[in-house]
Amino acid sequence: MPRTPRGEPAPDQLEPGETVLALARCSPPDAWRKQSPQPMRIAVTDRRLLALKTSQLTGRSQGDVERAIPLRDVVAVHTKKRHPVSNFGVPVFAVSVVLSNGDVLVFETSGYPIWALGRCAEALETAAPNVPGSMYESDVEAADET
């Protein structure tokens, strides 16, 4: 089986007509503090948010999908950039994805990969409201009104 370029999802892992909008390599929350060796790769398509399986040794992905979340279940996307002193001044960029079931997924990265995770956040904010049956910002706005 040929390797998938740039850590993209394998073609057989995508639905017919599904398009990849953005890719990023990131880590679970506070991985820099815990010195976690397990990076993650995420992909945003026009229909789903995909978490790709990665090798524990190399951090590379063969393109197999570990978790797929339909964009209609994304309620909100929040971003945060910080410069923690304990991280020697290297900026850490975090993206929090709020799901309709109340779960929150947090992805972080530092250094050079910040731009890729930022593109994923932008792609989520753009694509999620346009998916049929989308719940984007509906629960957040309803909570703010009360």
Protein Blocks (a to p, Z undefined) as FASTA:
>chain_A
ZZdehhiacfklpcehiacfbdcddddehklmnopabdcdddddfkbccdddddfklopa
ehiafbdcdfklpmbdcddddddfklnopacdddddddfkopacddddehjllmmmmmmm
mmmmmmmmmpghiaghklmmmmmmZZ
